[in-house]
C-alpha cells in the first residue's frame, strides 16, 4: 500500500489559492451587509434576523454539497466542479447585492450570495483532507487561513481605500448604497472568480481508486486511525431523536407566543420542528428499506459521527456564537459607542463604518501572518493547546472593545481577534480530518458546518432581544457577550481527543 504523497509548498499554495477569492467575498459581506441593511431602512434591533439567511443557507447547503462531492468524479475532478459553479454564482451575487432597490431585495440577495459562497467553500475543506497526508494537514489548513486572512484584508479595506485613497464618495442620498461600497463589491466579484479558477486549473485531484488505496494505508497506521465505523443505525434512533427535537421546537414556539417573546424565536422553533419532519421521513424510508438515499445517508452519518467531532462541536458552537456577534454588531457598536451616532446617512456614521472595515482588515491581516506560526506552535505544544491559547487572545480582544473610546486604539483588540480567527480557520479542521475516512470527508465537513451555523442561527434569534431588552440598546455589549463565548470555547477545546496525534 502506498502512502499519500507529501506535497510541496507551492502545491499547497495552489490548492489553497481559491480561498483568497472566497474570503474576499465573505469579508465584503461581513463588514458591509449590516451597513447596507441600515441604509435601506433596517432598525438595528432587526439586523440579526435579516442575517439569518446566511447560517440557514449553510445549514442546508453544506451537507448536501459535501455528500454530492464525495460521490462525484468527472473530467473536472471530485471537488473542483463545485468550486467553479459556486464561484460563478457568488460573483454574480456580489455584483448585484449593492444595487438592491429595497431592504427585502437585499435580504434575498444575501441568501443567494451566501448559498453560492457555501457551494464553493464547503468542498475546499474536504479538499485538504483528500490531498494531504495527516502530517501536512495542519500546514494545509494554515495555508487556507493565510489566504482567508489576505483576501479578507483587501476585501475589508476596499471601501475605506476607495474613499480615502481614490476619493470615491462614501455617502449617498437616503436609501442609496454609497459608491465606495458598490465598487468594492464589483471588484470582489471579479477577484472571487479569478482566484477559484487558479485552483481549479492548477491542481489535479487523485482519482477514486487512488483515494481508496491511500485510505487503506492510513487505516494501517495505528497513530492516525479514524474513529468512523459504518454500522447500520436502527430506525428507532431517528424517531426518538426526531420526537425530542420536535417537542423542543413546539415548546419554544409555545413559549414565544404565550410569553410574548421576540418573534425571531419562532425561527428557532421552526427549525427544530423541520428537523423532526426530516427525521420522520428518514424513519419511514428506513422502514421501507430504502437505505440508498441521500437523506438517509446524511442523517445516518450525523448519528455515527466520531467522538472527536462531537467534542469539537462544543468548541465550534461557542467560537462561532462569538464571531457572529462580532460581525453583526461591530458597525453598530463602534458607530454608537465611539462616534455617538446611529444615523446611517450622517458623515460620522459612514466614517465609523469605514473604520470598521479597516479594523476588520487588521484582524484578518493578523490572521494571515499568524497562520504561518500555528504549525510551529502546534509542533511544540499540541493542536489543542494552540487553539486554546489563540481563542483566549480573541476573547480578551473582543470583550475589551467596550473599554476603548479612541478609534485608533481599537486596533489592539483586533490583534487578539485576528490570532483567534487564524486558529478557528485551521486547528479544528486539522484535528477533525484525522478522525474521518477519506470517502466521507465531504459529508462530514458539511455536517461539521452544523456547529458553525446553529450557533449563528441561535445568535440571530437572541442577540436582537439581548441588545434591545437586556443591554438597554447598547449594541457594544454584544461584543462583550461574544468575548465570553470565545472564552468558553477556549476552555472546552482542552477536553477534545486529537486521534491523529495519537491521543486515546
FENNOR-V185716 format. One record per residue. RES is the residue in one letter. PHI is phi in whole degrees, 0 to 359 (* if undefined). PSI is psi as a letter, one per 30 degrees, with the letter a starting at -180 (none if undefined). Layout:
BEGIN
res = <RES:RES>
phi = <PHI:PHI>
psi = <PSI:PSI>
END
This chain:
BEGIN
res = <X:X:X:X:X:X:X:X:X:X:X:X:X:X:X:X:X:X:X:X:X:X:X:X:X:X:X:X:X:X:X:X:X:X:X:X:X:X:X:X:X:X:X:X:X:X:X:X:X:X:X:X:X:X:X:X:X:X:X:X:X:X:X:X:X:X:X:X:X:X:X:X:X:X:X:X:X:X:X:X:X:X:X:X:X:X:X:X:X:X:X:X:X:X:X:X:X:X:X:X:X:X:X:X:X:X:X:X:X:X:X:X:X:X:X:X:X:X:X:X:X:X:X:X:X:X:X:X:X:X:X:X:X:X:X:X:X:X:X:X:X:X:X:X:X:X:X:X:X:X:X:X:X:X:X:X:X:X:X:X:X:X:X:X:X:X:X:X:X:X:X:X:X:X:X:X:X:X:X:X:X:X:X:X:X:X:X:X:X:X:X:X:X:X:X:X:X:X:X:X:X:X:X:X:X:X:X:X:X:X:X:X:X:X:X:X:X:X:X:X:X:X:X:X:X:X:X:X:X:X:X:X:X:X:X:X:X:X:X:X:X:X:X:X:X:X:X:X:X:X:X:X:X:X:X:X:X:X:X:X:X:X:X:X:X:X:X:X:X:X:X:X:X:X:X:X:X:X:X:X:X:X:X:X:X:X:X:X:X:X:X:X:X:X:X:X:X:X:X:X:X:X:X:X:X:X:X:X:X:X:X:X:X:X:X:X:X:X:X:X:X:X:X:X:X:X:X:X:X:X:X:X:X:X:X:X:X:X:X:X:X:X:X:X:X:X:X:X:X:X:X:X:X:X:X:X:X:X:X:X:X:X:X:X:X:X:X:X:X:X:X:X:X:X:X:X:X:X:X:X:X:X:X:X:X:X:X:X:X:X:X:X:X:X:X:X:X:X:X:X:X:X:X:X:X:X:X:X:X:X:X:X:X:X:X:X:X:X:X:X:X:X:X:X:X:X:X:X:X:X:X:X:X:X:X:X:X:X:X:X:X:X:X:X:X:X:X:X:X:X:X:X:X:X:X:X:X:X:X:X:X:X:X:X:X:X:X:X:X:X:X:X:X:X:X:X:X:X:X:X:X:X:X:X:X:X:X:X:X:X:X:X:X:X:X:X:X:X:X:X:X:X:X:X>
phi = <*:260:285:301:297:278:265:282:304:287:294:294:302:296:288:259:299:301:293:302:288:301:284:303:292:297:296:298:296:296:273:237:294:300:296:296:300:296:298:272:109:287:279:301:287:264:298:303:290:291:284:301:302:297:292:298:299:297:301:275:288:297:295:294:295:299:298:294:290:299:256:264:204:216:294:271:114:257:262:298:302:284:306:290:299:297:295:297:293:295:297:296:295:297:288:278:308:286:259:298:278:211:299:294:291:298:297:294:293:299:300:295:297:291:299:293:297:296:300:283:279:305:292:297:294:294:303:296:297:294:270:247:291:307:291:254:290:300:293:295:289:294:295:300:299:299:290:299:296:295:298:289:301:293:297:290:279:305:300:297:293:303:282:273:251:247:58:275:301:252:234:204:300:305:85:243:287:300:303:298:288:301:294:297:291:297:296:300:298:291:297:305:295:295:293:293:300:301:293:302:265:257:235:257:269:286:292:305:294:292:299:295:295:294:294:297:294:294:295:284:266:298:277:226:289:274:258:276:229:274:261:299:260:301:297:297:296:293:293:296:297:300:296:301:290:296:296:300:297:295:296:295:297:294:294:297:286:292:257:55:280:299:299:302:293:299:295:298:299:297:295:294:293:298:297:300:298:296:297:296:298:298:302:293:295:296:298:264:60:265:284:279:216:302:296:297:295:297:286:294:292:299:290:274:301:298:297:301:293:298:293:293:298:293:300:297:304:287:297:278:299:294:295:295:298:298:292:284:249:295:298:295:292:291:293:275:280:250:265:56:211:236:267:292:269:279:296:298:298:290:294:295:296:296:292:297:302:296:296:295:296:297:292:288:295:300:299:297:286:294:307:285:271:299:300:291:297:295:294:269:240:193:294:294:298:302:294:298:298:295:296:295:301:295:299:296:295:294:292:286:303:297:272:255:247:258:305:297:290:295:299:298:296:294:296:297:296:296:298:296:299:301:286:300:279:229:299:301:287:296:291:295:300:290:256:245:282:295:284:240:298:293:296:286:294:291:293:301:294:307:275:262:275:300:296:291:296:298:298:295:272:247:294:300:298:299:296:283:257:254:268:62:82:276:294:298:290:296:287:296:303:297:296:297:295:296:295:297:296:298:289:292:293:293:261:276:263:269:298:295:272:90:283:257>
psi = <k:k:k:k:k:k:l:l:e:f:e:e:e:e:f:f:e:f:f:e:e:e:f:e:e:e:e:e:e:e:f:f:e:e:e:e:e:e:e:g:g:k:k:e:f:f:e:e:f:e:f:f:e:e:e:e:e:e:e:e:e:e:e:e:e:e:e:e:f:e:g:k:j:a:f:f:a:e:f:e:e:e:e:e:e:e:e:e:e:e:e:e:e:e:e:f:e:f:g:k:f:l:e:e:e:e:e:e:e:e:e:e:e:e:e:e:e:e:e:e:e:e:f:e:e:f:e:e:e:e:f:k:l:e:f:f:e:e:e:e:e:e:e:e:e:e:e:e:e:e:e:e:e:e:e:e:f:e:e:e:e:e:e:f:e:g:h:k:k:g:l:l:l:k:g:k:k:k:e:e:e:e:e:e:e:e:e:e:e:e:e:e:e:e:e:e:e:e:e:e:f:f:k:k:l:k:l:e:e:e:e:e:e:e:e:e:e:e:e:f:j:f:f:g:l:l:g:k:j:i:k:k:k:k:f:f:e:e:e:e:e:e:e:e:e:e:e:e:e:e:e:e:e:e:e:e:e:e:g:h:l:k:f:f:f:e:e:e:e:e:e:e:e:e:e:e:e:e:e:e:e:e:e:e:e:e:f:g:h:i:e:i:k:e:e:e:e:e:f:e:e:e:e:g:k:l:e:e:e:e:e:f:e:e:e:e:e:e:e:f:e:e:e:e:e:e:e:e:g:e:e:e:e:e:e:e:e:e:f:h:k:g:j:f:f:l:e:e:e:f:e:e:e:e:e:e:e:e:e:e:e:e:e:e:e:e:e:e:e:f:e:f:f:e:e:e:e:e:e:f:c:l:e:e:e:e:e:e:e:e:e:e:e:e:e:e:e:e:e:f:e:f:f:k:f:k:e:e:f:f:e:e:f:f:e:e:e:e:e:e:e:e:e:e:f:e:e:e:e:e:e:e:f:f:g:k:k:e:f:g:e:e:e:f:e:e:e:f:f:e:g:e:e:e:f:e:e:e:e:f:f:f:e:e:e:e:e:e:f:e:g:h:g:j:f:f:f:e:e:e:e:e:e:e:e:e:e:e:e:e:e:f:f:f:g:k:j:j:e:f:g:g:k:none>
END
